[in-house]
Amino acid sequence: MRTVNIILKKRDGDILTKEEIAFIVNGYVDGVVPEYQVSAWLMAVFLKGMTPEETVFLTETMLDSGTRVNLDGIPGPFIDKHSTGGVGDKTSLVIAPLLASVGIRVPMTSGRALGHTGGTLDKLESIPGYRTNLSLAEFRRGLAEEGFAMTGQSKDIAPADKLLYALRDVTATVESIPLITASILSKKAAEGADALVFDVKYGSGAFMKEKSQASALAHSLTSVGTALGMKIAALLTDMDEPLGNAVGNFLEVEEALDCLEGNGPADVMEVSLALAANACVLGGKASDVEEGLALCKKALESGLPRKLFLDNATRQGGDVKRLLEMRGNYRSQYAYDLKAERSAYIARIDAYKVGLASVYLGVGRNRVKDAVSPVAGVLLRKKREDWADAGETVMTVYAKDANSLREAMPLLKDAVSYGETKPSRKPLIG
Ligand code: URA
């Protein structure tokens, strides 16, 4: 087999065999196929696409490039939730203990903030002492005892994805549905879940700006995941405005706790409950989504999900006493209230601009190695459809230092649009 022929075949829009896909991907991992040829092949895939069958082959090859988490001996079902990334999205922190409370185990492998989107690991690590670098034994113990565990991705999981993703990042080939599908599913399949619930976001703060692109990704994740033997549900959710009122690492932990106590913002609750209800159906705990919703609401009322969240925090090294003491007052001293320019309705709070400003504030990072601040963030006091009197606070902004605050403020001011009439309600899901 010659690499150039595989590139040529894809360049001309032909369908590759499993052997051809494995040849190029494994060859790259083994250092035999050079980066320039893999780059050319990625661009050919980007331009010509892949059939669902080719995407299944690619996913399997990437999955087989590393190890799989062994969950033998722990009773299932095992279901994970994956979001394509957003601003203010703390639903993982709500869903994992909620599902655990109804008997679904959640082997959750999460990522860090990058670019304008937040990361679950950074949020969790804002709890003093909380560790997200669990060994396999610790991960298994958490899953067995609390029913969920939260960790970063081990370097042994899908190493082909790590290499290919880094190359895609510098060859303008990230936004390809088959490449994204294989990247996400190879990692998720390796972590031991039998079923996955996807939150595929669209809108300014999402990876996919257009709903049609998000729908195509949801479709691809569902068909390829199903072909790999997993049960899949995929919801499309709006990410044009930040989810909830809090954007920031510790601020979002606080808001997740509010949700677990029944006092969370309506939008975070709606998305969390919808995803959890779908997981209940996949896991055989409910016969339909309605029943799943009722089950999840009842579980929240029992207080068990909140207890499991705090038990998990303790197990993973977190100081729960301090977490609860710090609630409501762990804030940066570099704070600023952004006031309404005039008396008007809030027509839009642009999630992308809030997300970008958050990087300046210290919530997120531009480069993988940058440090983040636990106390930076934005608390939205007003959201789309709310009325604001001139001079009323629209958001309170917390920055890691005075300079970052100065840099972020123009973007945050620009993120808010005002209107004379109340904007119509947009559906959050679907
Ligand atoms: N997230 C992933 O894990 N992979 C992609 O390719 C895109 C988003």
Boltz pocket constraint, residues with backbone or C-beta under 6 A from the ligand:
constraints:
  - pocket:
      binder: B
      contacts: [[A, 84], [A, 165], [A, 174], [A, 179], [A, 180], [A, 181], [A, 183], [A, 184]]
      max_distance: 6.0
